[in-house]
Amino acid sequence: METIIRTEKITKKFNNNETVLKGIDLSFYLNSFNAIIGASGSGKSTLLNIIAGLLRPTSGKVFYQDLEVTSFSDTQLSKFKKYKISTVFQNYLLLPNLTVAENIRIGISESNKALPFSEITEMLGIDDILSKFPSQLSGGQQQRVSIARAIIKNPKILFCDEATGALDEENSIRVLKLLHLIKKHYGITIIFVTHNLKIADTAERIITMKDGIVHNDMWNENPISADEIKWGVNVDHSRE
Ligand SMILES: Nc1ncnc2c1ncn2[C@@H]1O[C@H](COP(=O)(O)OP(=O)(O)OP(=O)(O)O)[C@@H](O)[C@H]1O
């Protein structure tokens, strides 16, 4: 398995002196679907943001292939964020004054090898809403547009932080199925932070954070398909 990105002894302390990450060593492999779970406050989003180059660690290193991201200059870091990775968050972050098509084209402008526009919009089921504005769309549609914008630039890694967090079950499943399809079709490595253990069960690897450390890291021998998710009453890990 080829490593695409890895961390070495990552720590993070915020101004209030709380040590949120206490030495994280993780390697992520090319073309893999990884879920990061754990109770609220365990450090999942902080870790994701550090690996994605959105936040600097207090100590430790992040390597993208053989390049040390944590020693990049601001220019190198912005190139890394522009060309190598993409992010999808719970709030879709679409530009309200641009149409769906224009929002997606922002992704193309961040790429020198964009994927075919109509292939992506058809795959995500948004080819019939291209001239609409975000305010005219449902949450599920907006999230599919934000995924289209994120992947059309053909990133090596897609970071998702609670990407289905604001969606109902039907739309969560649809988005999740699309993310698995994208991984398979384009070989994009997916790192997905979630509270939802059912969603994590579809991943090939499940990493559990607890109090700033990796509490468990396991390969999921029998990932379930998104179609098979049985939504239970309590899928919120934060309450455990
Ligand atoms: N910018 C910040 N300044 C100060 N403390 C922060 C900051 N960001 C996060 N924290 C703290 O770091 C800890 C971990 O936060 P983080 O968001 O990484 O956890 P999480 O596991 O993703 O939680 P959740 O599932 O609720 O999103 C929390 O105690 C949080 O209050």
The ligand as an ORCA input file, in Angstrom:
! r2SCAN-3c Opt
* xyz 0 1
  N      -9.622     27.356     17.731
  C      -9.697     26.777     18.923
  N      -9.327     27.432     20.041
  C      -9.385     26.839     21.255
  N      -9.794     25.573     21.449
  C     -10.172     24.868     20.363
  C     -10.143     25.423     19.041
  N     -10.558     24.479     18.173
  C     -10.854     23.388     18.898
  N     -10.617     23.618     20.197
  C     -10.812     22.662     21.295
  O     -10.133     21.483     20.959
  C     -10.851     20.330     21.401
  C     -11.041     19.400     20.229
  O     -11.881     20.039     19.274
  P     -12.240     19.342     17.892
  O     -13.182     20.244     17.193
  O     -11.003     18.930     17.207
  O     -12.996     18.027     18.415
  P     -13.945     17.061     17.625
  O     -13.595     15.684     18.060
  O     -13.891     17.333     16.165
  O     -15.339     17.487     18.228
  P     -16.783     17.561     17.523
  O     -17.128     16.153     17.174
  O     -17.664     18.119     18.576
  O     -16.651     18.439     16.323
  C     -12.154     20.856     22.009
  O     -12.005     20.879     23.407
  C     -12.266     22.245     21.459
  O     -12.924     23.096     22.364
*
